[in-house]
Amino acid sequence: MLAGSFFKMNHTVIAGEKLSTVLHLLPSHEIFKGHFPGMPVVPGVCMVEMMKEILEEVVGKKTKMKKAGNIKFLHVLDPNAYPEIEAELKIKESENTFIVTAKIHKGDLVFFKMDAVFVAE
């Protein structure tokens, strides 16, 4: 679980199927000592996990990823250069299945995009 130690969520707004939240990255996290020393980069797997944890927080259920597609890492995300970023998720729910379109960005600069299907555990 990365929430609380790797990132914190603030100012979450939910409007219908759309969610927007401000994320504060914590560059002191252990992950950045190995990825990469002196030049930290948010690992792609952590971006995917952050979207999963945000989804779970909103729907109040543990999930697992069933399918992922169209995952794109568009810019390097340095937690020192961009300690505050935004996450946007569009969530469609049907019978304990969640179809998610997500992105992490700072203004017009998009770091990550993903389409995925999660199922409640």
C-alpha positions as CSV (number, residue, x, y, z in Angstrom):
1,M,0.0,0.0,0.0
2,L,1.5,3.3,-1.1
3,A,-1.2,5.7,0.3
4,G,0.2,7.6,3.2
5,S,3.8,6.8,2.8
6,F,4.5,7.3,-1.0
7,F,1.7,9.7,-1.7
8,K,-1.2,11.6,0.0
9,M,-4.5,12.6,-1.5
10,N,-6.1,16.0,-0.9
11,H,-8.9,18.0,-2.4
12,T,-10.8,15.1,-3.9
13,V,-13.8,16.1,-6.0
14,I,-16.3,13.5,-7.3
15,A,-18.8,14.5,-10.0
16,G,-20.8,11.6,-11.3
17,E,-18.4,9.1,-12.8
18,K,-15.5,11.6,-12.7
19,L,-13.0,12.0,-9.8
20,S,-10.2,14.5,-9.5
21,T,-7.7,14.7,-6.7
22,V,-4.5,16.4,-5.8
23,L,-1.7,14.0,-5.0
24,H,1.3,15.0,-2.8
25,L,4.3,12.7,-3.6
26,L,6.7,12.0,-0.7
27,P,10.2,12.0,-2.2
28,S,11.7,10.6,1.1
29,H,10.1,7.2,0.4
30,E,12.4,4.2,0.3
31,I,11.5,3.5,-3.3
32,F,13.4,6.6,-4.5
33,K,16.6,5.4,-2.9
34,G,16.8,2.7,-5.6
35,H,14.8,4.3,-8.4
36,F,17.2,6.1,-8.9
37,P,19.7,7.4,-6.3
38,G,20.3,11.1,-6.8
39,M,17.7,11.3,-9.6
40,P,14.4,10.0,-8.3
41,V,11.7,8.8,-10.8
42,V,8.2,7.5,-9.9
43,P,8.2,3.9,-11.2
44,G,5.4,3.1,-13.6
45,V,4.1,0.3,-11.5
46,C,3.7,2.8,-8.6
47,M,1.5,5.0,-10.9
48,V,-0.7,2.0,-11.7
49,E,-0.9,1.1,-8.0
50,M,-1.8,4.7,-7.1
51,M,-4.8,4.6,-9.4
52,K,-5.9,1.3,-7.9
53,E,-5.7,2.7,-4.4
54,I,-7.6,5.8,-5.3
55,L,-10.3,3.6,-6.9
56,E,-10.5,1.5,-3.8
57,E,-10.7,4.6,-1.5
58,V,-13.7,5.9,-3.6
59,V,-15.6,2.7,-4.0
60,G,-14.9,1.3,-0.5
61,K,-13.8,-2.1,-1.8
62,K,-10.6,-4.0,-2.4
63,T,-10.0,-4.7,-6.1
64,K,-7.7,-6.5,-8.4
65,M,-6.8,-5.6,-11.9
66,K,-8.5,-7.9,-14.5
67,K,-7.3,-6.1,-17.6
68,A,-5.1,-3.2,-18.6
69,G,-4.7,-1.6,-21.9
70,N,-3.5,1.7,-23.4
71,I,-1.0,2.3,-20.6
72,K,1.3,5.1,-21.6
73,F,4.1,6.7,-19.7
74,L,4.5,10.1,-21.4
75,H,6.9,12.0,-19.2
76,V,9.3,11.2,-16.4
77,L,7.8,12.0,-13.1
78,D,10.4,13.4,-10.7
79,P,8.9,13.8,-7.2
80,N,11.3,16.7,-6.4
81,A,10.3,18.6,-9.5
82,Y,6.6,17.8,-9.3
83,P,5.8,17.1,-5.6
84,E,2.2,18.0,-6.2
85,I,0.3,16.5,-9.2
86,E,-3.3,15.7,-10.1
87,A,-5.0,12.4,-10.8
88,E,-8.2,12.1,-12.8
89,L,-10.3,8.9,-13.0
90,K,-13.4,8.2,-14.8
91,I,-15.1,5.2,-13.2
92,K,-17.9,3.2,-14.6
93,E,-19.3,0.5,-12.3
94,S,-21.3,-2.6,-13.2
95,E,-21.8,-5.6,-11.0
96,N,-18.6,-5.3,-9.0
97,T,-16.6,-4.5,-12.1
98,F,-15.0,-1.1,-12.5
99,I,-14.0,0.3,-15.9
100,V,-11.4,3.0,-15.3
101,T,-9.8,5.6,-17.5
102,A,-7.1,7.5,-15.6
103,K,-4.4,10.0,-15.9
104,I,-1.7,11.7,-13.8
105,H,-0.8,15.2,-14.8
106,K,0.3,18.7,-13.8
107,G,-1.6,21.2,-15.8
108,D,-1.2,20.4,-19.5
109,L,1.8,18.1,-18.8
110,V,0.5,14.5,-18.8
111,F,2.8,11.9,-17.1
112,F,0.7,8.8,-17.4
113,K,-2.6,7.5,-18.9
114,M,-4.3,4.1,-18.4
115,D,-7.5,2.2,-19.3
116,A,-8.1,-0.7,-17.0
117,V,-10.8,-3.0,-15.7
118,F,-10.8,-3.9,-12.0
119,V,-13.0,-6.4,-10.1
120,A,-14.0,-6.3,-6.5
121,E,-12.3,-9.0,-4.5
